[in-house]
Amino acid sequence: MMLGDHVRALVNGEYRHGIDCGDRTVLFLTRQASGQPEVRRALVEDFAAGAGRLESVVHREPVFEPEAVVARAFSRLRDPAAATSFASSEAFAAWCLTGRPPEPPFAPRPARAAPARRASTKKAAARPRPARKAAPRRRVRRAAPRRKAAPSRKPRRAAPRPAGRKKRPARRAAKPKRR
């Protein structure tokens, strides 16, 4: 592991994601007992306690320089209110590396109400509905495919000049002389 790496460890069936500070410590997002998220700094051994191994995550998108990655992680350590914008430790680590804005935490959508049905009246029931007319079909004219001219087998060469004739120099436009 190196400075600014995105690391993860599988602990109790869930991945913990963090940023390696380069001095055997990791900055990562965790939840307090009250449920509030906070950025915490811990030794690598404490971060990966109970994990079989510690992995380095590779991002395919452009990432910041390692020093900038660690500086971004420390900025959230100093500002605990900003840590609430991250839904998980993975979102925190991805933001530190790529600058990808954090997605809002999952919020269930409100249930949709069933559409209200109109009460049928005798007039509406007695009237037959008009049949829908099919849209007229458009005729599409397709142009006949153009044929390409067959390429000649031999490339054209310039005719050789007779030995006695020289190429004429290009004529220049006459410029008025200054006096």
C-alpha positions as CSV (number, residue, x, y, z in Angstrom):
1,M,0.0,0.0,0.0
2,M,1.1,3.5,-0.8
3,L,0.2,7.1,0.0
4,G,-3.3,8.0,-1.3
5,D,-4.3,4.4,-2.2
6,H,-8.0,3.4,-1.9
7,V,-7.9,0.3,0.3
8,R,-10.7,-2.0,1.4
9,A,-11.1,-4.9,3.9
10,L,-13.9,-7.4,4.2
11,V,-15.0,-7.4,7.8
12,N,-18.2,-9.2,9.0
13,G,-19.4,-9.6,5.5
14,E,-19.2,-5.9,4.6
15,Y,-16.4,-4.0,2.9
16,R,-14.7,-1.1,4.8
17,H,-13.2,1.4,2.4
18,G,-10.5,3.9,3.3
19,I,-7.6,6.1,2.1
20,D,-4.1,5.1,3.0
21,C,-2.2,8.0,4.6
22,G,1.3,6.4,3.9
23,D,2.3,6.2,7.6
24,R,0.5,2.9,8.4
25,T,-2.8,4.7,9.1
26,V,-6.0,4.8,7.2
27,L,-8.8,7.5,7.0
28,F,-12.2,6.0,6.6
29,L,-15.9,6.7,7.2
30,T,-17.7,4.9,10.0
31,R,-20.8,5.3,12.0
32,Q,-20.9,6.4,15.7
33,A,-23.2,4.6,18.2
34,S,-25.8,7.3,17.6
35,G,-25.8,6.5,13.8
36,Q,-24.1,9.7,12.8
37,P,-21.3,9.2,10.2
38,E,-17.8,10.4,11.0
39,V,-14.3,10.2,9.4
40,R,-11.9,8.4,11.6
41,R,-8.1,7.8,11.5
42,A,-6.9,4.4,12.6
43,L,-3.9,2.1,12.3
44,V,-4.0,-0.3,9.3
45,E,-4.2,-3.2,11.8
46,D,-7.2,-1.7,13.5
47,F,-8.9,-0.8,10.2
48,A,-8.5,-4.4,8.9
49,A,-9.2,-6.2,12.3
50,G,-11.0,-9.4,11.6
51,A,-10.4,-9.2,7.8
52,G,-8.6,-11.9,5.9
53,R,-6.8,-9.5,3.7
54,L,-6.4,-5.9,2.8
55,E,-6.9,-5.0,-0.9
56,S,-6.0,-2.0,-3.0
57,V,-8.8,-0.7,-5.3
58,V,-8.0,0.5,-8.8
59,H,-10.1,3.2,-10.4
60,R,-10.3,3.4,-14.1
61,E,-11.2,7.1,-14.2
62,P,-8.7,9.9,-13.6
63,V,-7.7,10.4,-10.0
64,F,-6.0,13.2,-8.0
65,E,-2.3,13.2,-7.0
66,P,-1.7,11.1,-3.8
67,E,-1.0,14.1,-1.6
68,A,-4.2,15.8,-2.8
69,V,-6.2,12.6,-2.1
70,V,-5.0,12.5,1.5
71,A,-5.6,16.3,1.9
72,R,-9.2,15.8,0.7
73,A,-9.7,12.9,3.2
74,F,-8.2,15.1,6.0
75,S,-10.6,17.9,5.1
76,R,-13.5,15.7,6.0
77,L,-11.8,14.6,9.3
78,R,-11.6,18.2,10.4
79,D,-15.2,19.0,9.3
80,P,-17.5,16.3,10.9
81,A,-20.7,18.0,9.4
82,A,-19.4,17.4,5.9
83,A,-19.2,13.6,6.6
84,T,-23.0,13.4,6.6
85,S,-23.0,13.8,2.8
86,F,-21.6,10.3,2.2
87,A,-23.8,7.3,2.2
88,S,-21.0,4.8,2.7
89,S,-17.3,4.5,3.2
90,E,-16.9,3.5,-0.4
91,A,-18.5,6.8,-1.5
92,F,-16.1,8.7,0.8
93,A,-13.0,6.9,-0.7
94,A,-14.3,7.5,-4.3
95,W,-14.8,11.2,-3.6
96,C,-11.3,11.6,-2.2
97,L,-9.7,9.9,-5.2
98,T,-11.9,11.1,-8.1
99,G,-13.9,14.1,-6.9
100,R,-17.1,12.3,-7.9
101,P,-19.9,14.0,-5.9
102,P,-21.4,11.7,-3.2
103,E,-24.8,10.3,-4.0
104,P,-27.5,11.1,-1.4
105,P,-28.3,8.4,1.1
106,F,-31.0,6.0,0.0
107,A,-34.5,7.4,0.7
108,P,-37.5,5.3,-0.1
109,R,-39.9,6.7,-2.7
110,P,-43.3,7.6,-1.5
111,A,-46.0,5.1,-2.6
112,R,-48.0,6.1,-5.6
113,A,-51.7,6.5,-5.2
114,A,-53.9,4.5,-7.6
115,P,-55.4,6.6,-10.4
116,A,-58.9,7.7,-9.6
117,R,-61.6,6.2,-11.7
118,R,-64.4,8.3,-13.1
119,A,-67.8,7.2,-12.2
120,S,-69.6,6.0,-15.3
121,T,-72.7,7.7,-16.4
122,K,-75.5,6.3,-18.5
123,K,-74.7,8.7,-21.4
124,A,-71.0,7.6,-21.5
125,A,-72.0,3.9,-21.4
126,A,-74.6,4.4,-24.2
127,R,-72.2,6.1,-26.6
128,P,-69.9,3.9,-28.5
129,R,-66.3,5.0,-28.7
130,P,-65.1,5.9,-32.1
131,A,-62.5,3.6,-33.6
132,R,-59.0,5.0,-33.9
133,K,-57.8,5.5,-37.3
134,A,-54.4,4.1,-38.2
135,A,-51.8,6.6,-39.2
136,P,-51.2,6.7,-42.9
137,R,-48.1,4.8,-43.9
138,R,-45.4,6.9,-45.5
139,R,-43.7,5.7,-48.6
140,V,-40.0,6.0,-48.3
141,R,-38.0,6.3,-51.5
142,R,-34.7,4.8,-51.4
143,A,-32.0,6.0,-53.8
144,A,-30.4,3.3,-55.9
145,P,-26.9,2.6,-54.6
146,R,-24.2,4.4,-56.6
147,R,-21.7,2.2,-58.3
148,K,-18.1,3.1,-57.8
149,A,-15.8,3.2,-60.9
150,A,-13.6,0.2,-61.1
151,P,-10.0,1.1,-60.2
152,S,-7.5,1.0,-63.0
153,R,-5.0,-1.7,-62.6
154,K,-1.9,0.4,-63.5
155,P,-1.3,3.8,-61.9
156,R,-1.1,6.6,-64.4
157,R,2.4,8.0,-65.0
158,A,3.3,11.4,-66.3
159,A,4.5,11.3,-69.9
160,P,8.3,11.6,-70.2
161,R,9.6,15.0,-71.5
162,P,11.7,15.1,-74.6
163,A,15.4,15.4,-73.8
164,G,15.8,18.8,-75.4
165,R,13.0,20.7,-73.7
166,K,13.2,22.1,-70.2
167,K,10.4,23.0,-67.9
168,R,9.3,26.6,-68.2
169,P,9.7,28.7,-65.0
170,A,6.4,30.0,-63.5
171,R,5.5,33.5,-64.5
172,R,5.5,36.1,-61.8
173,A,3.1,39.0,-61.7
174,A,5.0,42.2,-62.6
175,K,5.4,44.5,-59.5
176,P,5.6,48.2,-59.9
177,K,9.1,49.5,-59.3
178,R,9.6,52.0,-56.6
179,R,11.7,55.1,-57.2
